[in-house]
């Protein structure tokens, strides 16, 4: 199960590097050089004239905040269940395999929608892509929050996680596009870093917020608190906080859905494709076509070197850290830390 997650996260990392490569195609005067640059034919290049007015707009920080929050929440929804694995197994009657598979539903969704999302970003613009992304995440979290029985949840939750993974396809390509379109060169690195860090923040918050909102089930075995080192049959087990666990998970799902809907509404109200005036000359430069850029990247062995160096460590770490609760729980590690002994 973990090997599937390694492979899928590696593909997602490679797609992000490919997008960075595609955006960085620029016309140079010194010929075709490495450093992610390539000479464009004259008829494919439309550089801004010296008379073009350059201007930056304060709304760029609002746009960055919206997409960063979208990225943060998407990552949190993707990794929601592993940190509260014991609670999810009680509420949904899941097994450890179901917990691990909950990660792959989102990863599969990302791979499925990634190629069309890249096409949408470069042909229709960021507004269409972000609207689609926030709508998919709102729909996915709404399916998870529906108050239905376990029979329906066994279908609705995987579909919701799949839709949330589809929403991540925009996240994988949106960072460089937004910084290139709205930010001057001196701020592009900062904007991209903020965007990428938001994904890590979502993955970190889920380990704090999830166990804080959803308590771990407390099991009694023959009226004695059950220990991992003791033997107890399923017939003798009794959960004394089952109601609190169910309510906590409901609150978590409804909160995620509410934030997703608010993000979707905010994007509908205001999220322009590009500013009236570009922030830099390069923002108006014509790039290689999507297919040609993809073929060019595939022929560069340095691209594969950089992509694999980024994707392999990220995929291994992401797959391992999100399943640590399932792996360590048999050794007596609780999903809810005890701070009383600190």
N, C-alpha and C positions, 0 to 999 in steps of 0.2 A: 504493500500500500504506500509506503514512504517513497519507494523508487518511482512510482507514478508521479508523485508530487515533485520529486527532484526534476524529472524530465519536463514536466509542464512549466514549473517556475523557470527553468533554464530557457525554455522557448520564449517566455515572456520577457526575460532579461535581454535575450538576443534581439527581440523585436524593438525594445527601447533603444538599444545601440544603433540598430538599423535606422530608426527614425532620426536619431541625432546625426547620423551620417548623411541621410537624405537632405536634411535642412542645411547642412554646412557646405553644400556644393556652391562654390562661388567662382566668378570669373577672375583669373589672375593674369598678370602680364609676363610672368616668368615661365610659362608653360605648365605642363601637368606635373604637379608635385604631390608628394604624400602630405600628410597632415589634414586629411579629409577635404581636400580641395581638388577641383577639376576645372579645366578650361571649358567654357560653354561656347557653342557656336554663336556668332554675332546675332543671328536671327532669333536666338533663344534668350538673349539678354536684353533687358529693358531697365537700364540703370536710371536713377533719378537725375534730372538735369540740375546744373548748379543753381537754377532759380527755384527749385522745389523747396518749399518751406517745411522745415522740420520742427516738430512740436511734440512734447510729451504731455500726457493728460493724467490728472490725479485719479481718475476712475480706474486706472490700471491696477491700483492696489486693491480696490473693491473686487475687480475681476479675479485677481490672484487669490484673494481671501475666499471667494466662492469656490473656485476650483480646488483650492487646497483643502478646504473643509470637506468637499465632495470626496477627494482622495483619502482623507483621514477616515471619514465615516465608512467608505467602501472597504478599506482594509480592516476596520473594526468589525464590520458585518461578516467579512470573509472568515475571520479568525474568532468568531463569537463563541462557538461551542467547545473547542478544546480546553480553554481555561476553566470552564464550568462543566467538564465532562460528566462528573458524577451526578450533578443536578439534571443535566439533559437526559442522561440515561434513565433517571427516575421518571421524569415528566413524559418523555416520548417513548419509553420502553426500548431504548437503543442499546447497542453493544459498542465495544471499542472500535469495531470496524466501521460502524455507522458514524462515529465521531471523526475518525480519520477521513472517511469518504466525504464528509461535509466540506472539507477543504478542496477536494478535487472537483466538486460540482462547480465552484467558482472558477477554478483554473481552466476547466474545460470550456466554460462560457467565454473566458478571455480569448482563448485560442480560436474559437468559432467566429467571434465577432471582430477580431483584430484586423484582418485584411479589409473588410468593408468599412470599418471605422477609420482606418488610415485613408481610404479613398474619400470618405465623407469629409474628413478634416481638410484635405488638400483641394477638394473640388467645391464643396458647399460652405466651408468655413467653420470656425470654432463654435459659432452660435448653434448651428444645427447639431453638431457633435455633442456639445454640452447639454443641450435640451434632451437629446436622446439618452445620454448617459444618466442624467438625473432622473429622467422618467423611468428608465429600467431599474435603477436602484430603488426608487419609490415603490414601484410595482413589486419588486422582489421582497422588500421589507414588509409591505402590506400583506403579502401571501404568508409570510412567517408569523405575522401578528394576528391572523384570523383565529377567533376562538372556536376551533373545531376539534373533533376527536383525533386520536392517534392514527386511525385508519386514513383519514384525509391528510393529516400532517405528514405522513410517510411519503406523500406525493407533493404536497404544497411546499414544504420546506426545501426539498431538493430543487424544485423549479425556481423558488425564490432565490436560493443561493446561486443557481445557474444564471438568472437574470442579473444578479449583483455582479457576478463575474463578467458578464457581457458589458456592464457599465465600466468595468476596469479597463476595457480596451481603449477607451478615450483617455483614461489616466495614463496609460503607457505611452501615448503619443502627444499628449497635450502640453507637457512642460516646456519643451523647446519651441513649440509653435506659439504659445502665449508669450514667452519671453522675447521671441524674435519679432512678433507683431506689435507689441505694446511697449516694450522697454528699450531705452537707449543702451548702447553697448556697455556702458559702465555699470549698468544695473542688471544685466541679463543673467550673470552668474548668480547674483543674490536671489533673483526671482526663481531661478531654476532650483537652487538649493532649498529655498522655503517650500517649494512645491514638493520636492522629493522627500524632505524631512517630514512633511505632513503624513506621508504614508507610514513612516516609521513610528510617528506619534500615535497613529491609529492602532498599530500593532502593539504598542506599549500600553496604551490606555485600556485596551480590552482585557489585559491581565490585572488591571486595578479595578476598573469599573465593574466588570463582570462578576468577580467573586464578592465585591462589596454589595452589589444589588441582589444577587442570587445566592442564598446561603447553601452550604453543602448539606446534603441529607444526613440526619443523625439517626443511626440505626440502633434499635434495641433488640437484643437477642435474649429471650427468656427474662425480660425486664431488666437486663443489664446492658449498659452501653457497649456496643460491639467494638472489638478491637481487630485490627488487621491480622494479628497473630493468633486469634482464636477461631475455632471452627463453629460455624452456625449454618444450619440448613435454611433454605429460602422460606420454608414454612414457618420457621420460628422468628424470622426477621419482621420488624415493625418500624416504620418510619414515623417519628414523632413530630417532624416539622414538614410534612409533605405539603400542607397548604401554603406555608411560607415559601417553599421552593417554587411551587406553581405560580404564586402571585409575583414573586421576584422575577421569574423568567418572562412573565406577561408584561411587567413594567418595562423590562429591558427591550423587548421586541417593539412595544408601542412607542417607546422613546425614540428608537432608531427610525421607525416609520415616520414619526412626526417631524424629525429633523430632515429626513429625506424629502418629504413633501414641501417643507419650507424652502429647501434648496431649489427644488423644481420650480416653485412659484417665483422665487427671486430671479432665476435665469429667464423665465418667460417674460418677466417685467422689464428686465434690462440686462442684455449681454450682447453687445454689438460684435460683429465679425472682426472689424479693424477700426482704428481711429481715423478721423477725417484727414489728418496729416500724419505721415509716417514719423516715427521717432528717430530714424536714422536712414542714411542712404541705402544701406544693405537691406532694410526692411522692404524696399520696393524692388529688389533685384529678382529677376525671374530665375527660378530653380529648375533643375532637371525634372523631366516628367517622372511620375511615380514608377512606372515600369522600367524606364531607363535607369533611374537611380537605384532601383532594386537589383537590376542586372549588374550594374557597375560595382555595387557593394559586394555581391556574391563572388566577383572575380578578384577581390582584394584579400589576400591571405592575412594581411595586417588587420583587416576588419574582423575576421574570424578570431584572430588572436585576442584582440581587445574584447570582442563580444563574449568569448568563452571565459576570459579572465574575470569578467564582470558577472556573468550568469551563473557559473558553477558555484562559487562561494555563496552568492546570494540565495540560490535555490536550496543548497544544503542547509544553510542556516535557517531559512524560512520554514522549511519542512520540519526540521528538528525542534526548533523553539516552540512551534505551535502544537506539537504533540507531546511535550514534556510531561504534562499532567497525566496523560494516559499511560505513559511509559513509567513514571515514577510513583504513581498511586499504589501499585502493589507493594511497594517498599515502605508504605506508611507516610508518604508525603501528601499532605492535605492540599486541596485546591484553595482553601481559605487560610491564609497565614494567621498564626496566633501571635499578636503583638504584646500580649500581657507579660511575656517573659523577657521582653527586650529591656 
